[in-house]
Amino acid sequence: MRKFISLFIAATLLLLAGCGSEVPPGKRGRITTSAGWTQEVLKPGRHTCYGRDTMYLIDTTSSSYKETMNILIGGKVNLKVDVTVRIRVSDDEAKIRKIFETVGADAKSYTISSEKMYVTFLQMKVLSIPRALYQVQPDIQTAVASATKLEAEFKKQLMTEAEETPMFVEDCQVTNYDWPETITKAQEELVKVQLKEATAEAQVRADLKKAEGDLKVAEATKLVELKKAEAIGESIEIISGRLAGCPEYLMWHQIKVMGEAAGGPNNCFILYPYNTDANQVRQMVANANLTQELKHELGRKEVVVKKEAPVVEAPVTVVKPAAPVPKSK
């Protein structure tokens, strides 16, 4: 009897002394007793449990989860994307107590995993928010072009909604956009068409620029010709108007013009007095033609002498002076 009493006392003392239970780094703990959960959320370290008390743990490290989604864009084509979120447990102890009270722990380790917390508090939000944002886009091209903006909006909404849960969202991304092969081929064809259109537009711009340049050149040439015409007109006006009373200058100008005309290789310029006999004029023209033929043949090292040279007046310029102008008294 005494032995039994001794054993009972030893067991009682052992229960009263309690036992040590550790909360590892990256975990938070909470003790449940026969009366229920204690209020204190335990930080990493060694803590004492009494009798039938049990230490439960939750994982507080950061964890990433990826969801692959098929989203119907514009009610027409499915867009496949990967949504990745990185989360951890909130620092708010009241929210941590809620985790212990609502999420079941592993029966052997008494630990509530990060995955269980993600599934319980965030998974539905992670799946619903991107779908709501992307499915209202009119087409895949618009959705992909707006990817950065849509991803930022997704992150903003998810973080806001996570504030009502015991979880904290560190980051989230939407990646690996994938769509049916037919869309890819259609996009490639569209790029080819756009490239052709861009090339045609560039050619039109080049042709237009060239035409504008040609027009400017034509306008400049026209202006030069107009200035030349104006100069010639003024010259004629001066000669015919202001110098009408100076026949000597007019004669000099006529001789100058004819002399320039006779400067060619097949031309001849003959100046003779006004009262020269017509036969003498014909003879001078004939001699001039013969001289030209001789010069031409001598240039070829062949001398041809013609007894009678035909009178050809076409290449010879004959200037018959105007009748003498009586001197003014």
C-alpha angles and dihedrals in degrees: 000000000000089000091054092050091051092053091049092052092049092051091049092051090049092054092047091050091055129201134267121253123186130220105205124218112279091032138092122207141207130185125225120202134184086274094052136258122352116230098233119095105211124222124214111298141074119308134180124246122191129215111317095358115136128207116220123193138201128199111244099178122110116268133183127217130187127207121192110210138186109209123188106228117210090343090287119076133027117239115201116210140165116230114198125187132183115206144168138182117282119252091230107109093205089058091045091055087054089058092055091048099047108030122068118235128220109276094227105036097030087223128136107217125221090240092059090050091049093050092046100046112018116018096086091050092048090054099042103045098057091044091054091048099045104037093064091060111109095230144351093262091058093045093051093043089052094045096117093049093045093048091052090050091048091052092048094050095044093051091048094051092043089062087075091057134063089253132091121210112219098179144338136194140187111215146154098050109199132176138171119295091243090064091052092052091047090052091050091052090048091053090051092051092047090049091053091048091050091049092049091048091050091051091049090051091049092049091047091050091049091048090051089051092049090049091053091049091049091049091049091049090049090051091051092050090048090052090049091050090049090051092049091047091051090048092051091046090052093047096045098037115028096031097042089106094053107072092170091064091046090052091049091050092049091050090049092052093047091047091055089049090052092054092089121100094249099039131095130195119205122185117190137165120274095246096050114136115255093234090055089051091053090048091051090051092049091050090049091053092048092050091052092051092049092051090049094050094043088057086060091046091247122113117207119184118197120197095204118026114201116240107248113176098179101087094035121086112211118193115199110195119234119254112281113272112231113243116248116245 
